[in-house]
Amino acid sequence: MASGTQGAAPAATDGQVLEFSLGAETYCVSIDYVTEIVDAGEVTTVPNSPPHVRGVMDLRGRTTSIVDPKVVFGIDGDGAERRIIVFDPAIVDDGGAAGWLVDEVYQVVRVDGSDVDDSPSRDTDAIRGVVKRDDGFVIWVDPKAVHSG
């Protein structure tokens, strides 16, 4: 078929992603940013931290900031909050360790650029696009955009 490169290189949206849930919806991030997935544990609250920062945890001897992506993306609803996706410190401005508290982690899947549509939400760089699936949609988010700036 035709290679519809409407201002963005298709290779930028090809690759493997990790799918996870936040509330009732499924989201994904590029697996390139993920270093590990751990069970949610005891989070220590840090006074005067931004609303999206739940607190910190000790993960493998490193103080790791735990972020609530539901606050970041304005998602309503409670969830199981069972897992933490730990990201490569290189994506965080200060090089600190960061993880997202998510309800559940599902699987790693390959995404073809032709299955990714632009996000209807153009007000944020954190949404890379919407992945079309036979059973619905998966919102592709960019943790690097969330943790920089």
Buried (B, 14 or more C-beta within 10 A) or exposed (E): EEEEEEEBEBEEBBEEBBBBBBBEBBBBBBEEBBBEBBEBEEBEEEEEEEEBBBBBBEBEEEEBBBBBBBBBBEBEEEBEBEBBBBBBBEBBEEEEBBBBBBBBBBEEBEBEBEBBEBBEEEEBEBBBBBBBEEEEEBBBBBBBBBBEE
